[in-house]
Amino acid sequence: MKKIKLFLFLVLSAFLISCTLVTSTYEKPEIELVRLQSLERKGSEQIIAVRFNIVNPTKKELYISKFSYSLSLENIEEITGVVYGLSPISSKGKTQVEFKVAVNIFSAFRILESAIKNKNGIIKYNLVTKVSSVWWKMPATSVKSGKINLADKYKF
């Protein structure tokens, strides 16, 4: 019985020591919406390219097993997507990823109309991203709001 208690004590001690060695200073990757670009139109859908910058703030390579996003433009259209198995991002590195998505053509016109009414081509967005990695179980969630300029594409 004493040997079992001693064994359990050693296992518990080893577990607690390993927990203290794990760093709690986990840094989330930084995600930024860089560009929206209108591509071709297919029937009643407008295909657009959504481009993001992903910055790895850590000293280790970042292996992204799943990247999901939800992008709301002018509270008119919500664009969502999920991508699996992106290329690793080097330590303290940055990469740009681009996804092609279909948007209802009427929503696209309403968003463009909003940009024209602003006279400067700027539209508001809300962005929620989730990054999952093999190194942690819970996805790192980022919520951002901001403005993006469409004027460089449409010459307002």
BELLIN-V960388 format. One record per helix or strand. SS is the DSSP state (alpha for helix, beta for strand). FROM is the first residue (numbers start at 0). LEN is the number of residues. Records with the same first field share a line. If there is no record, write none. Layout:
SS->FROM-LEN / FROM-LEN
This chain:
alpha->1-20 / 104-13 / 150-4
beta->29-13 / 44-11 / 61-1 / 63-10 / 76-8 / 88-1 / 93-11 / 121-12 / 135-14
